[in-house]
Amino acid sequence: MANFNPGSINDRLASNVYEIDEGNPHIHVNQELVRRMGAAKLLVNVCPAHVYSEENGEIAVEYAACLECGTCLAVAPPGTLTWHYPAGSMGIVYREG
């Protein structure tokens, strides 16, 4: 039986391609509600692609890096995020399953 070495997760993620829909982010954050509900740390910590960061008390979103897994939407308090898949042919193109 042949040995299969899929490589590191970072190497595999680096092989993905992103078609960025400039000016049309698919993630919007309700900053006021995030602050009021204390959800900033949750968003920063839950995203496997590190799309969210906290800067000067606000959540910054690097939507172009999104893996479109929906984890943030599943755990974010209601109303804190508006999230939809990018337009057709935009977003992530997986190369490594």
N, CA, C and O atoms as a GROMACS GRO file, in nm:
protein
  388
    1MET      N    1   0.085  -0.118   0.000
    1MET     CA    2   0.000   0.000   0.000
    1MET      C    3   0.089   0.124   0.000
    1MET      O    4   0.185   0.131   0.077
    2ALA      N    5   0.060   0.219  -0.083
    2ALA     CA    6   0.141   0.341  -0.095
    2ALA      C    7   0.117   0.432   0.025
    2ALA      O    8   0.008   0.438   0.081
    3ASN      N    9   0.222   0.502   0.062
    3ASN     CA   10   0.210   0.601   0.169
    3ASN      C   11   0.150   0.729   0.111
    3ASN      O   12   0.194   0.778   0.007
    4PHE      N   13   0.052   0.781   0.180
    4PHE     CA   14  -0.013   0.905   0.137
    4PHE      C   15   0.016   1.012   0.240
    4PHE      O   16  -0.016   0.996   0.357
    5ASN      N   17   0.076   1.122   0.197
    5ASN     CA   18   0.104   1.234   0.286
    5ASN      C   19   0.035   1.357   0.227
    5ASN      O   20   0.084   1.415   0.130
    6PRO      N   21  -0.077   1.397   0.286
    6PRO     CA   22  -0.152   1.509   0.229
    6PRO      C   23  -0.087   1.646   0.249
    6PRO      O   24  -0.133   1.744   0.191
    7GLY      N   25   0.017   1.654   0.330
    7GLY     CA   26   0.080   1.783   0.358
    7GLY      C   27   0.012   1.853   0.474
    7GLY      O   28  -0.090   1.807   0.526
    8SER      N   29   0.069   1.963   0.513
    8SER     CA   30   0.014   2.036   0.628
    8SER      C   31  -0.115   2.108   0.589
    8SER      O   32  -0.140   2.135   0.472
    9ILE      N   33  -0.195   2.137   0.688
    9ILE     CA   34  -0.319   2.210   0.663
    9ILE      C   35  -0.289   2.346   0.602
    9ILE      O   36  -0.358   2.390   0.510
   10ASN      N   37  -0.186   2.414   0.652
   10ASN     CA   38  -0.152   2.545   0.597
   10ASN      C   39  -0.114   2.535   0.450
   10ASN      O   40  -0.154   2.620   0.370
   11ASP      N   41  -0.037   2.433   0.413
   11ASP     CA   42  -0.001   2.414   0.273
   11ASP      C   43  -0.124   2.386   0.187
   11ASP      O   44  -0.136   2.437   0.076
   12ARG      N   45  -0.213   2.306   0.240
   12ARG     CA   46  -0.334   2.272   0.164
   12ARG      C   47  -0.425   2.393   0.148
   12ARG      O   48  -0.481   2.414   0.041
   13LEU      N   49  -0.440   2.472   0.254
   13LEU     CA   50  -0.522   2.593   0.244
   13LEU      C   51  -0.461   2.694   0.148
   13LEU      O   52  -0.533   2.766   0.079
   14ALA      N   53  -0.328   2.699   0.144
   14ALA     CA   54  -0.260   2.794   0.056
   14ALA      C   55  -0.283   2.762  -0.092
   14ALA      O   56  -0.264   2.849  -0.176
   15SER      N   57  -0.322   2.641  -0.123
   15SER     CA   58  -0.344   2.605  -0.263
   15SER      C   59  -0.483   2.647  -0.313
   15SER      O   60  -0.509   2.641  -0.433
   16ASN      N   61  -0.570   2.690  -0.223
   16ASN     CA   62  -0.702   2.736  -0.264
   16ASN      C   63  -0.690   2.867  -0.341
   16ASN      O   64  -0.593   2.941  -0.325
   17VAL      N   65  -0.789   2.894  -0.424
   17VAL     CA   66  -0.792   3.016  -0.504
   17VAL      C   67  -0.914   3.096  -0.461
   17VAL      O   68  -1.020   3.039  -0.434
   18TYR      N   69  -0.901   3.226  -0.456
   18TYR     CA   70  -1.010   3.314  -0.417
   18TYR      C   71  -1.043   3.408  -0.533
   18TYR      O   72  -0.956   3.480  -0.581
   19GLU      N   73  -1.167   3.406  -0.576
   19GLU     CA   74  -1.217   3.501  -0.676
   19GLU      C   75  -1.289   3.610  -0.597
   19GLU      O   76  -1.400   3.589  -0.548
   20ILE      N   77  -1.227   3.725  -0.586
   20ILE     CA   78  -1.276   3.831  -0.498
   20ILE      C   79  -1.373   3.922  -0.574
   20ILE      O   80  -1.341   3.974  -0.680
   21ASP      N   81  -1.489   3.940  -0.516
   21ASP     CA   82  -1.592   4.028  -0.572
   21ASP      C   83  -1.573   4.165  -0.507
   21ASP      O   84  -1.643   4.201  -0.412
   22GLU      N   85  -1.479   4.241  -0.560
   22GLU     CA   86  -1.444   4.372  -0.502
   22GLU      C   87  -1.568   4.460  -0.489
   22GLU      O   88  -1.648   4.472  -0.582
   23GLY      N   89  -1.581   4.520  -0.374
   23GLY     CA   90  -1.691   4.613  -0.351
   23GLY      C   91  -1.823   4.548  -0.315
   23GLY      O   92  -1.921   4.617  -0.290
   24ASN      N   93  -1.827   4.415  -0.312
   24ASN     CA   94  -1.950   4.343  -0.277
   24ASN      C   95  -1.922   4.239  -0.170
   24ASN      O   96  -1.929   4.119  -0.196
   25PRO      N   97  -1.891   4.284  -0.049
   25PRO     CA   98  -1.862   4.187   0.058
   25PRO      C   99  -1.986   4.103   0.090
   25PRO      O  100  -2.099   4.153   0.086
   26HIS      N  101  -1.964   3.977   0.121
   26HIS     CA  102  -2.075   3.888   0.156
   26HIS      C  103  -2.095   3.878   0.307
   26HIS      O  104  -2.181   3.803   0.354
   27ILE      N  105  -2.016   3.953   0.382
   27ILE     CA  106  -2.028   3.955   0.528
   27ILE      C  107  -2.037   4.101   0.573
   27ILE      O  108  -1.954   4.183   0.536
   28HIS      N  109  -2.138   4.131   0.653
   28HIS     CA  110  -2.152   4.263   0.713
   28HIS      C  111  -2.171   4.244   0.863
   28HIS      O  112  -2.243   4.155   0.907
   29VAL      N  113  -2.106   4.329   0.942
   29VAL     CA  114  -2.113   4.320   1.087
   29VAL      C  115  -2.191   4.439   1.141
   29VAL      O  116  -2.165   4.553   1.104
   30ASN      N  117  -2.287   4.412   1.227
   30ASN     CA  118  -2.359   4.518   1.298
   30ASN      C  119  -2.272   4.554   1.419
   30ASN      O  120  -2.284   4.494   1.526
   31GLN      N  121  -2.185   4.653   1.400
   31GLN     CA  122  -2.086   4.689   1.501
   31GLN      C  123  -2.149   4.723   1.636
   31GLN      O  124  -2.101   4.678   1.740
   32GLU      N  125  -2.257   4.800   1.634
   32GLU     CA  126  -2.321   4.840   1.759
   32GLU      C  127  -2.373   4.719   1.836
   32GLU      O  128  -2.353   4.708   1.957
   33LEU      N  129  -2.438   4.628   1.766
   33LEU     CA  130  -2.492   4.509   1.832
   33LEU      C  131  -2.381   4.417   1.881
   33LEU      O  132  -2.393   4.358   1.988
   34VAL      N  133  -2.274   4.405   1.805
   34VAL     CA  134  -2.160   4.323   1.848
   34VAL      C  135  -2.102   4.378   1.977
   34VAL      O  136  -2.072   4.303   2.070
   35ARG      N  137  -2.087   4.511   1.984
   35ARG     CA  138  -2.036   4.573   2.108
   35ARG      C  139  -2.131   4.549   2.224
   35ARG      O  140  -2.090   4.510   2.333
   36ARG      N  141  -2.260   4.574   2.200
   36ARG     CA  142  -2.359   4.561   2.306
   36ARG      C  143  -2.368   4.417   2.359
   36ARG      O  144  -2.389   4.397   2.479
   37MET      N  145  -2.352   4.320   2.271
   37MET     CA  146  -2.364   4.180   2.312
   37MET      C  147  -2.231   4.118   2.350
   37MET      O  148  -2.227   4.003   2.395
   38GLY      N  149  -2.122   4.192   2.333
   38GLY     CA  150  -1.990   4.139   2.368
   38GLY      C  151  -1.949   4.022   2.280
   38GLY      O  152  -1.886   3.928   2.327
   39ALA      N  153  -1.986   4.028   2.152
   39ALA     CA  154  -1.961   3.916   2.062
   39ALA      C  155  -1.831   3.925   1.984
   39ALA      O  156  -1.800   3.835   1.906
   40ALA      N  157  -1.754   4.030   2.003
   40ALA     CA  158  -1.632   4.050   1.925
   40ALA      C  159  -1.534   3.933   1.943
   40ALA      O  160  -1.485   3.878   1.844
   41LYS      N  161  -1.508   3.897   2.066
   41LYS     CA  162  -1.412   3.789   2.092
   41LYS      C  163  -1.459   3.657   2.030
   41LYS      O  164  -1.378   3.580   1.979
   42LEU      N  165  -1.588   3.632   2.036
   42LEU     CA  166  -1.644   3.511   1.977
   42LEU      C  167  -1.615   3.505   1.826
   42LEU      O  168  -1.569   3.403   1.776
   43LEU      N  169  -1.641   3.614   1.756
   43LEU     CA  170  -1.618   3.616   1.611
   43LEU      C  171  -1.471   3.600   1.578
   43LEU      O  172  -1.434   3.527   1.486
   44VAL      N  173  -1.386   3.668   1.653
   44VAL     CA  174  -1.242   3.660   1.628
   44VAL      C  175  -1.193   3.517   1.650
   44VAL      O  176  -1.112   3.467   1.572
   45ASN      N  177  -1.240   3.452   1.755
   45ASN     CA  178  -1.188   3.320   1.791
   45ASN      C  179  -1.249   3.204   1.714
   45ASN      O  180  -1.184   3.101   1.698
   46VAL      N  181  -1.371   3.217   1.665
   46VAL     CA  182  -1.439   3.102   1.605
   46VAL      C  183  -1.402   3.080   1.458
   46VAL      O  184  -1.414   2.967   1.409
   47CYS      N  185  -1.359   3.181   1.389
   47CYS     CA  186  -1.336   3.170   1.245
   47CYS      C  187  -1.207   3.094   1.214
   47CYS      O  188  -1.100   3.138   1.256
   48PRO      N  189  -1.215   2.981   1.142
   48PRO     CA  190  -1.094   2.905   1.111
   48PRO      C  191  -1.003   2.976   1.011
   48PRO      O  192  -0.885   2.943   1.000
   49ALA      N  193  -1.057   3.073   0.937
   49ALA     CA  194  -0.978   3.147   0.837
   49ALA      C  195  -0.926   3.280   0.890
   49ALA      O  196  -0.860   3.355   0.818
   50HIS      N  197  -0.956   3.310   1.015
   50HIS     CA  198  -0.913   3.437   1.078
   50HIS      C  199  -0.961   3.558   0.998
   50HIS      O  200  -0.886   3.653   0.977
   51VAL      N  201  -1.086   3.552   0.954
   51VAL     CA  202  -1.146   3.662   0.878
   51VAL      C  203  -1.170   3.784   0.965
   51VAL      O  204  -1.162   3.897   0.918
   52TYR      N  205  -1.200   3.762   1.093
   52TYR     CA  206  -1.235   3.871   1.183
   52TYR      C  207  -1.118   3.909   1.272
   52TYR      O  208  -1.042   3.824   1.318
   53SER      N  209  -1.105   4.040   1.293
   53SER     CA  210  -1.006   4.090   1.390
   53SER      C  211  -1.068   4.211   1.458
   53SER      O  212  -1.159   4.275   1.405
   54GLU      N  213  -1.019   4.240   1.576
   54GLU     CA  214  -1.070   4.355   1.650
   54GLU      C  215  -0.968   4.467   1.642
   54GLU      O  216  -0.852   4.449   1.680
   55GLU      N  217  -1.013   4.581   1.593
   55GLU     CA  218  -0.926   4.698   1.579
   55GLU      C  219  -0.999   4.820   1.634
   55GLU      O  220  -1.106   4.857   1.585
   56ASN      N  221  -0.940   4.882   1.734
   56ASN     CA  222  -0.997   5.004   1.793
   56ASN      C  223  -1.142   4.987   1.835
   56ASN      O  224  -1.225   5.076   1.815
   57GLY      N  225  -1.173   4.872   1.892
   57GLY     CA  226  -1.308   4.847   1.943
   57GLY      C  227  -1.409   4.809   1.836
   57GLY      O  228  -1.528   4.795   1.867
   58GLU      N  229  -1.366   4.791   1.713
   58GLU     CA  230  -1.455   4.751   1.605
   58GLU      C  231  -1.406   4.619   1.545
   58GLU      O  232  -1.288   4.586   1.555
   59ILE      N  233  -1.497   4.546   1.485
   59ILE     CA  234  -1.461   4.422   1.418
   59ILE      C  235  -1.427   4.454   1.273
   59ILE      O  236  -1.509   4.509   1.200
   60ALA      N  237  -1.307   4.418   1.233
   60ALA     CA  238  -1.266   4.431   1.093
   60ALA      C  239  -1.291   4.296   1.026
   60ALA      O  240  -1.270   4.191   1.087
   61VAL      N  241  -1.336   4.299   0.902
   61VAL     CA  242  -1.370   4.177   0.829
   61VAL      C  243  -1.287   4.171   0.701
   61VAL      O  244  -1.294   4.261   0.617
   62GLU      N  245  -1.209   4.066   0.688
   62GLU     CA  246  -1.132   4.042   0.565
   62GLU      C  247  -1.208   3.935   0.486
   62GLU      O  248  -1.167   3.819   0.480
   63TYR      N  249  -1.319   3.977   0.426
   63TYR     CA  250  -1.410   3.881   0.362
   63TYR      C  251  -1.345   3.801   0.249
   63TYR      O  252  -1.390   3.691   0.218
   64ALA      N  253  -1.241   3.855   0.189
   64ALA     CA  254  -1.175   3.786   0.078
   64ALA      C  255  -1.110   3.655   0.123
   64ALA      O  256  -1.086   3.567   0.040
   65ALA      N  257  -1.080   3.641   0.252
   65ALA     CA  258  -1.016   3.520   0.304
   65ALA      C  259  -1.116   3.415   0.352
   65ALA      O  260  -1.076   3.309   0.400
   66CYS      N  261  -1.244   3.443   0.340
   66CYS     CA  262  -1.348   3.356   0.395
   66CYS      C  263  -1.351   3.220   0.326
   66CYS      O  264  -1.345   3.210   0.204
   67LEU      N  265  -1.361   3.114   0.408
   67LEU     CA  266  -1.373   2.977   0.358
   67LEU      C  267  -1.518   2.940   0.329
   67LEU      O  268  -1.545   2.830   0.278
   68GLU      N  269  -1.612   3.029   0.360
   68GLU     CA  270  -1.755   3.009   0.336
   68GLU      C  271  -1.810   2.887   0.410
   68GLU      O  272  -1.900   2.820   0.361
   69CYS      N  273  -1.755   2.860   0.528
   69CYS     CA  274  -1.800   2.744   0.605
   69CYS      C  275  -1.925   2.774   0.687
   69CYS      O  276  -1.998   2.682   0.724
   70GLY      N  277  -1.951   2.902   0.716
   70GLY     CA  278  -2.070   2.940   0.790
   70GLY      C  279  -2.058   2.928   0.941
   70GLY      O  280  -2.157   2.947   1.012
   71THR      N  281  -1.940   2.896   0.992
   71THR     CA  282  -1.922   2.880   1.136
   71THR      C  283  -1.960   3.008   1.210
   71THR      O  284  -2.028   3.002   1.312
   72CYS      N  285  -1.916   3.122   1.160
   72CYS     CA  286  -1.945   3.249   1.227
   72CYS      C  287  -2.095   3.272   1.236
   72CYS      O  288  -2.146   3.314   1.340
   73LEU      N  289  -2.166   3.245   1.128
   73LEU     CA  290  -2.310   3.266   1.126
   73LEU      C  291  -2.382   3.172   1.222
   73LEU      O  292  -2.482   3.209   1.282
   74ALA      N  293  -2.330   3.051   1.236
   74ALA     CA  294  -2.392   2.952   1.324
   74ALA      C  295  -2.380   2.990   1.471
   74ALA      O  296  -2.469   2.958   1.550
   75VAL      N  297  -2.272   3.057   1.509
   75VAL     CA  298  -2.250   3.086   1.651
   75VAL      C  299  -2.272   3.232   1.689
   75VAL      O  300  -2.282   3.263   1.808
   76ALA      N  301  -2.278   3.321   1.592
   76ALA     CA  302  -2.295   3.463   1.623
   76ALA      C  303  -2.436   3.489   1.678
   76ALA      O  304  -2.532   3.429   1.632
   77PRO      N  305  -2.447   3.577   1.777
   77PRO     CA  306  -2.580   3.613   1.826
   77PRO      C  307  -2.666   3.669   1.713
   77PRO      O  308  -2.614   3.737   1.624
   78PRO      N  309  -2.795   3.641   1.716
   78PRO     CA  310  -2.885   3.688   1.609
   78PRO      C  311  -2.873   3.839   1.586
   78PRO      O  312  -2.872   3.918   1.681
   79GLY      N  313  -2.864   3.876   1.459
   79GLY     CA  314  -2.859   4.017   1.422
   79GLY      C  315  -2.720   4.077   1.415
   79GLY      O  316  -2.704   4.188   1.363
   80THR      N  317  -2.619   4.006   1.466
   80THR     CA  318  -2.485   4.065   1.465
   80THR      C  319  -2.418   4.054   1.329
   80THR      O  320  -2.333   4.136   1.295
   81LEU      N  321  -2.455   3.953   1.250
   81LEU     CA  322  -2.396   3.935   1.117
   81LEU      C  323  -2.505   3.927   1.011
   81LEU      O  324  -2.613   3.874   1.033
   82THR      N  325  -2.473   3.981   0.895
   82THR     CA  326  -2.548   3.954   0.774
   82THR      C  327  -2.450   3.880   0.685
   82THR      O  328  -2.344   3.933   0.651
   83TRP      N  329  -2.483   3.758   0.648
   83TRP     CA  330  -2.390   3.670   0.576
   83TRP      C  331  -2.465   3.597   0.467
   83TRP      O  332  -2.574   3.545   0.490
   84HIS      N  333  -2.408   3.594   0.348
   84HIS     CA  334  -2.462   3.515   0.238
   84HIS      C  335  -2.345   3.466   0.154
   84HIS      O  336  -2.235   3.520   0.164
   85TYR      N  337  -2.368   3.366   0.073
   85TYR     CA  338  -2.261   3.319  -0.014
   85TYR      C  339  -2.232   3.427  -0.118
   85TYR      O  340  -2.321   3.501  -0.157
   86PRO      N  341  -2.107   3.436  -0.162
   86PRO     CA  342  -2.073   3.532  -0.268
   86PRO      C  343  -2.150   3.500  -0.397
   86PRO      O  344  -2.202   3.390  -0.415
   87ALA      N  345  -2.155   3.598  -0.485
   87ALA     CA  346  -2.221   3.579  -0.615
   87ALA      C  347  -2.156   3.462  -0.689
   87ALA      O  348  -2.041   3.427  -0.663
   88GLY      N  349  -2.230   3.403  -0.780
   88GLY     CA  350  -2.180   3.290  -0.858
   88GLY      C  351  -2.043   3.316  -0.919
   88GLY      O  352  -2.017   3.425  -0.969
   89SER      N  353  -1.959   3.219  -0.914
   89SER     CA  354  -1.820   3.219  -0.962
   89SER      C  355  -1.727   3.306  -0.878
   89SER      O  356  -1.611   3.326  -0.915
   90MET      N  357  -1.777   3.359  -0.767
   90MET     CA  358  -1.694   3.439  -0.676
   90MET      C  359  -1.672   3.360  -0.547
   90MET      O  360  -1.742   3.263  -0.520
   91GLY      N  361  -1.575   3.404  -0.470
   91GLY     CA  362  -1.546   3.340  -0.342
   91GLY      C  363  -1.435   3.236  -0.357
   91GLY      O  364  -1.352   3.244  -0.447
   92ILE      N  365  -1.436   3.141  -0.266
   92ILE     CA  366  -1.328   3.042  -0.262
   92ILE      C  367  -1.348   2.932  -0.366
   92ILE      O  368  -1.461   2.889  -0.394
   93VAL      N  369  -1.237   2.887  -0.422
   93VAL     CA  370  -1.234   2.771  -0.512
   93VAL      C  371  -1.140   2.672  -0.445
   93VAL      O  372  -1.018   2.693  -0.443
   94TYR      N  373  -1.196   2.564  -0.391
   94TYR     CA  374  -1.115   2.466  -0.319
   94TYR      C  375  -1.031   2.383  -0.416
   94TYR      O  376  -1.081   2.336  -0.518
   95ARG      N  377  -0.905   2.366  -0.383
   95ARG     CA  378  -0.814   2.286  -0.465
   95ARG      C  379  -0.774   2.157  -0.395
   95ARG      O  380  -0.725   2.064  -0.460
   96GLU      N  381  -0.794   2.150  -0.265
   96GLU     CA  382  -0.750   2.033  -0.187
   96GLU      C  383  -0.865   1.976  -0.106
   96GLU      O  384  -0.851   1.956   0.015
   97GLY      N  385  -0.976   1.950  -0.168
   97GLY     CA  386  -1.089   1.884  -0.104
   97GLY      C  387  -1.144   1.960   0.008
   97GLY      O  388  -1.240   1.916   0.071
   0.00000   0.00000   0.00000
